[in-house]
Amino acid sequence: MKMNVQPFPFDRVFTHGPENDGASSSDLMLELATVRTELELLKSEAEAREMQARNEGFEAGMAHARTERETALLSAVDAMQAGIEALDGRYADAQDALTGDATQVALAAAELLAARTLEAAPGQAVDDAIGRTLRQVARGTEIQVRVHPDLAEDMETRLAARQAADRRRLNVTIIADHQIAMGDAEILWDQGGLTLDAAERRAQILSELETLLPVATVRAPAVDIIAEEQGAERF
């Protein structure tokens, strides 16, 4: 068999494309600079948007916090107001209770003083009533004073002292009467009379304190009355 051997070509010839001129390189550099500028611009815009988002988020958080704070403050104020109203109610109740206690103490003190006065000077109120009567009736009017027998001697002594201090003659007669309670008296003359009643005087004190008492427990007061033919006078 006959073979045809050909030599192997070791050299090659390559064909190059058209070479880039100076204008094409400038365009590439310009495009690259443009791209870089756009990237920087995009980066700046992204950072600005991120900052804006952070600011908006911060403001939203602050607004929410302020809303919660105002709500909490309103709740605290409502709770405080309720507490103040409760304290006012307790204070009013305590004040009413103290007023009632003070009134009872004042009443007890008044009764004690009245009892002490009646014990120490049982004829003083009667003597004062005689003086009021003498200032009201005409000179020389006959007056009868009915008192408890144990008080008759004291009233005689007081009448003598009053007569010594008065230049006019006092036509006053002391009459012992077992039906008259100690410290009470009936003063009578031809045109009227005056009744002294310790219980009625106590009722007068109670009537003065009635507005302070928690519950009205006193009856209508009755004062010393001079019953006359045409009406009544009060001394």
C-alpha positions in Angstrom: 0.0 0.0 0.0 1.4 3.3 -1.0 1.1 6.2 1.5 1.2 9.9 0.6 3.0 11.7 3.4 2.5 15.5 3.6 4.6 17.8 5.8 2.6 19.2 8.8 2.4 23.0 8.7 3.6 24.3 12.0 3.1 28.0 11.2 -0.3 29.6 11.2 -1.3 32.9 9.9 -3.9 34.8 12.1 -6.0 37.6 10.8 -6.5 40.5 13.3 -9.7 42.6 13.3 -9.6 46.3 12.8 -7.6 48.1 15.4 -9.4 50.5 17.8 -8.6 54.1 17.2 -8.2 56.9 19.8 -11.8 58.0 19.5 -13.2 54.6 20.5 -11.1 54.5 23.7 -12.3 57.9 24.7 -15.9 56.8 24.3 -15.3 53.8 26.5 -13.7 56.0 29.2 -16.6 58.4 29.0 -19.1 55.6 29.4 -17.2 54.2 32.3 -17.2 57.6 34.0 -20.9 58.0 33.3 -21.6 54.6 34.9 -19.5 55.5 37.9 -21.4 58.7 38.3 -24.8 57.0 38.0 -23.6 54.5 40.6 -22.6 57.3 43.0 -25.9 59.0 42.4 -27.9 55.8 43.1 -25.8 55.2 46.2 -26.5 58.8 47.4 -30.2 58.4 46.7 -30.3 55.1 48.5 -28.6 56.6 51.5 -31.0 59.6 51.5 -34.0 57.2 51.3 -32.6 55.2 54.1 -32.1 58.3 56.2 -35.6 59.5 55.4 -37.0 56.1 56.3 -35.1 56.2 59.6 -36.4 59.7 60.4 -39.9 58.8 59.5 -39.7 55.7 61.7 -38.2 57.7 64.5 -41.0 60.3 64.3 -43.6 57.6 64.1 -42.1 56.0 67.2 -42.1 59.3 69.0 -45.7 60.0 68.1 -46.7 56.6 69.3 -44.8 57.1 72.5 -46.4 60.5 73.0 -49.8 59.0 72.5 -49.2 56.3 75.0 -47.7 58.8 77.4 -50.8 61.0 77.1 -53.1 58.0 77.6 -51.1 57.0 80.6 -51.2 60.5 82.0 -55.0 60.7 81.5 -55.4 57.4 83.2 -53.3 58.6 86.1 -55.2 61.8 86.3 -58.5 60.0 86.3 -57.3 57.6 89.0 -56.0 60.6 91.1 -59.3 62.4 90.7 -61.2 59.3 91.8 -58.8 59.1 94.8 -59.4 62.7 95.6 -63.1 62.3 95.4 -62.9 59.3 97.7 -60.8 61.2 100.1 -63.3 64.1 100.0 -66.1 61.7 100.8 -64.1 60.2 103.7 -63.2 63.7 104.9 -66.9 64.9 104.7 -67.9 61.7 106.6 -65.2 62.3 109.2 -66.1 65.9 109.5 -69.8 65.1 110.0 -68.8 62.5 112.6 -66.5 65.0 114.4 -69.2 67.7 114.3 -71.7 65.3 115.8 -69.2 64.3 118.5 -68.3 67.9 119.2 -72.0 68.8 119.4 -72.7 66.0 121.8 -69.7 67.0 123.9 -70.9 70.7 123.9 -74.4 69.5 124.9 -73.0 67.4 127.7 -70.8 70.3 128.8 -73.8 72.6 128.7 -75.8 70.2 130.8 -73.0 69.8 133.2 -72.6 73.5 133.6 -76.3 73.9 134.0 -76.3 71.2 136.7 -73.3 72.8 138.4 -75.0 76.2 138.3 -78.2 74.8 139.6 -76.4 73.0 142.4 -74.1 76.0 143.2 -76.7 78.8 142.8 -80.2 77.4 142.3 -81.8 80.8 142.9 -79.7 82.8 140.4 -82.0 82.1 137.4 -85.0 83.0 139.5 -83.4 86.2 140.8 -82.5 87.2 137.2 -86.1 86.6 136.2 -87.4 88.8 139.1 -85.1 91.5 137.9 -86.4 91.3 134.3 -90.0 91.4 135.7 -89.3 94.5 137.8 -88.0 96.3 134.7 -91.2 95.4 132.8 -94.0 96.0 135.3 -95.2 99.3 136.8 -93.7 100.6 139.9 -95.3 99.2 143.1 -96.9 96.2 141.3 -97.5 93.3 143.6 -95.5 90.3 142.5 -95.7 86.7 143.9 -92.8 84.4 143.3 -93.5 80.6 143.9 -90.4 78.5 144.4 -89.4 75.2 146.0 -89.4 75.3 149.8 -85.7 74.5 149.9 -85.1 77.6 147.7 -87.4 80.0 149.6 -84.8 81.1 152.2 -82.2 81.8 149.5 -84.7 83.8 147.5 -85.6 85.9 150.6 -81.9 86.7 151.1 -81.5 87.7 147.4 -84.7 89.8 147.6 -83.4 91.6 150.6 -80.1 92.4 148.8 -82.0 93.6 145.8 -84.3 95.8 148.0 -81.2 97.3 149.7 -79.9 98.4 146.3 -83.2 99.8 145.0 -84.7 103.0 146.5 -88.2 102.1 145.6 -90.2 99.6 147.6 -90.3 96.2 146.0 -93.7 94.6 146.5 -92.4 91.1 146.0 -93.5 88.1 148.0 -91.7 84.7 148.1 -94.1 81.7 148.4 -92.9 78.2 149.1 -94.6 75.6 146.8 -93.7 71.9 146.9 -95.1 71.5 143.4 -92.4 73.7 142.0 -89.2 71.8 141.1 -85.9 73.0 142.5 -84.5 75.8 140.3 -87.9 76.5 138.7 -90.3 79.3 139.6 -93.6 80.9 138.9 -93.7 84.7 139.0 -97.2 86.1 139.0 -98.8 89.5 139.1 -102.2 90.9 138.4 -101.6 91.3 134.6 -99.6 88.2 133.8 -96.9 85.8 134.8 -93.6 84.3 134.1 -92.7 80.6 134.3 -89.1 79.3 134.7 -88.6 75.7 133.7 -85.1 74.1 133.7 -86.3 71.6 131.1 -87.4 74.4 128.8 -84.1 76.1 129.2 -82.4 72.9 128.2 -84.7 72.7 125.2 -83.5 76.2 124.2 -79.9 75.0 124.3 -80.8 72.0 122.2 -82.5 74.2 119.7 -79.4 76.3 119.3 -77.3 73.1 118.7 -80.0 71.5 116.5 -78.4 72.7 113.3 -75.1 70.9 114.2 -76.7 67.7 115.4 -76.5 64.8 112.8 -80.2 64.0 113.4 -82.7 66.4 114.9 -83.6 64.9 118.3 -84.9 67.9 120.1 -88.4 69.1 120.3 -89.5 72.7 119.6 -88.1 75.0 122.3 -90.3 76.8 124.7 -89.0 80.0 126.2 -89.9 81.8 129.4 -93.4 83.2 128.8 -95.2 86.1 130.4 -98.9 85.5 129.7 -100.8 88.7 129.7 -104.4 89.6 129.0 -103.7 90.9 125.5 -100.9 88.5 124.4 -97.5 87.4 125.6 -94.2 89.0 126.1 -90.8 87.3 126.1 -87.9 88.4 128.3 
